[in-house]
């Protein structure tokens, strides 16, 4: 909460004035009242002692008229309420073994009233006693005086204190107002000027005619503002010079940036071209693997077709000879053999036709970019054979155990079959490569094994490609999906196979591709594809 200087000064003066007022109005009258009361009581006590002294002398001389004179000493006091001479009588019991002292009033003024010796002082009456002793008797003078005069004087003191307190309060507040005006107004003017300077107005000045510290502060503030204005003007000039220099440098930098941008654009185009070439090389490498496998797959039925065609040619020659000889039984047997061979030729021809149609179907699906329901089990099994025969076509000495475990409940899934087939082919090619690499190390009892399995898991299909090669070191595992990273010797890999596969699965199909490995025991690549991608 903001409290101004003027308010603080007024509150401070008010607090001081209130303290003086409270002192003047409460403490001082109370102190004066107690002093008056004590003095008055002392005066009454002295009067009682004086009467007791006069009574003692009169009784010693047996001058009872003197006793009356002693008591008349206080009768002219307007505040006197009573004065009594009390005799102390000692009364013994019958056998004189004990006694008691009784108080008896001998003389009382006014005579019409009697007063007990047990009376005590109150707010309206002061009771005092003065003892005396003579040869005739012992006694005491009890004097009762009203406090009306004291109370009246106390009222006058309180009234005077009230007037003085009011005067002090009024003077104090006037002084407070004068101080707040003479202090707060210059301070507020200084505050407003400082605020305007803070907002950027360097022409503000504080006008103050006071010849005190505040006036000196105003002069110092005005000098400071003038110095700030000078510095500001100088800074503006320097800023303009800097702006001009920056504009010149910016022009030069823009030219350099344009030149560098052109160079970078050219380098980027070269890099993109090189990258496209590498991607194409990787695709061609995959295509080479695929072509080798397809060639091997087609070669088998073509060999059967060729072999049975040659056999049929020989059978036709034998049939012609048997017809000339008229051997009908042999002719029938030869015709039956020809039919059987033709059936086999048709069967293997359809097998080759199926392979070609499947490849064309994959090609059409990828080229249109439209996902179609695909039998994932058939796709995985087909690319397993193509990858295996592709490697066998390159290395006749290579053999491996193929294991499959397909979940028949998987059914069909919407994918780009050629893209996913390329991923499966790449993973299988890598698997055959590592098991062949380990085979060539001549481990005793080692049998290269590659397995493919599928499994339906809620809304996804999981494809696992496993090998029993050497596994992947942990420091390499973190990098295998990075572009251009490869562990193969120079010339045997572009480092894009797993990177492209990762993009196809994750970006193209919204799935996941990960690797699970154990050094020395093998690696499993796991593909997870959602049914709705």
C-alpha positions, 0 to 999 in steps of 0.5 A: 500500500502506497503512503505519501510523504505528506501522510507520513508527516501528518501521522507522525505529528499526530502521534506526537501530539496525541502523546502530549495530549494524553499526558496533559489530559490524563497523567498530569491532572492525576498527578496534581490531584494526588499531590493536592490530596496528600498535602490536604491530608497532611494539613488535616493531620497537622491540625489534629496533632495541634488539637491533641497537643493543646488538649494534652496541655489543658488536661495536664493543667486540668484546664478544661476551658483550655481544652475547649479552646484547643478544639475551637481551633478548627471550628472556623474551617468550612470543610470541618465535619466533626472533631471528637476527643476520645478517652481510652478507658482500661477496664479490668476483669473481676480478678484483675487478670486481664483488661480491655481498652474502650473508646469513649467520646468525651467532647464532640463538635457538633455536640448533637452528633456522635461518631464512632472511633472506627470511622475511616477515610473515603472519597468525600471525607478525610478521617485522621487521628492524633493520640495524646497521653497525660497523667490524668488520661490517655486518648486521641483526637479524631478529626473529620474534614470534607474533600469538597474543596480538593475535588473542586480544585481537581476539576479546575486542574482537569479543565485547565489540562483539557484546554491546554491539551486542545491548544497543544493538539491544535498547534501540533496539527498546524505545525504538522500541516505546515511541515507536510506542505513545506516538505511533501510539496517539493518531494511530490514535485520532484517525484512527478519530474522524475516520473516524466524523465523516466517516461522520456521527457528530458525537458522536465525541471523541478521549481523549488525556492526553498533554501534547504536540503530539498532545494539543493536536491531539486537543483541537483536533480535539474543538473542531472536531467540536463546532463542526461539530455546531453548524453542522450543527444550525444547517444542519438548522434552516435546511434545515427552513425552506428545505424549508417555503419550498420546499413553499410555493413548490412548491404555488404553482408547481404551480398555475401549472404546472397553469394553464400546462399547461391553456393549453398543452394548449389551444394544442396542441389549436388547433395540432393542429387548425390542422396537421390543417387544413393537412395537409387543405388540402395533401391537397385541393390534391393532390386538386384537381390530381388531380381536374383531371387525372382530369376531363381524362382522363375528358373525352376519352372522354366527348367521343368518346362524345358526338360519336359518339352525335350522329353516330349520331343523324344516321345513324339519321335518314338510315337511316330515310329510305333505308329509305323510299326502298328504297335497300338499298346505302346502308342497309347502308353506314349500318348499318356506320357505326353499328356502327363508331361503336358500337364506338368508343363502347364503346371510349371508354366502357371507357377512362373506366370503367378510369380510374374503376376505377383511382382507386377501386382506389387509394382502397380500397388507401389506406383499408385501409392494406394494401400490395399489389403495384403496377405502378410503371411504370403508376402513374408513367405514369398520374400523369404524364398526370394532373399534366400535364392538371391543369396544362393544365386551369388554364393552356391556354397551357402545353405541355411535353415529356414524356419517359419511360424505364421499366425493364420489369424492375421488375415489381410492388412492395408499396406503398400505391399512392394514397400513393406516387401522391400523392408522384409527383403532388406531385413532378410538379406541382412540376416542371411548376410550375417549368418553367412559371415558367421558361417565363414568363421568356421564355428564348430557345430554352427548351423546358419538359421533364419526364421520369420514369424507373424503374430496378431496382437490386438490392433497390430500385426507383428513380423519378426525376422530372426537370425543366429548371427553374431548380434549387434554391439550396443554402440552400433545398435544406437546408430543402425537406423541413421542414414548412411551408417553401415558396418559392411565393407566399403562397396558392399552397402550404402547405409540406407537400407535400414534408414529407408526401411525405418521411414517406410514403416514409421512414416509411411505406415504409422508403425514401428521398427526396432531391433532386439539383439544379444552379442554372440547369439543373434538379432531379431528385427521386429516390425509392428504394423497397425491394421488401420494405417 
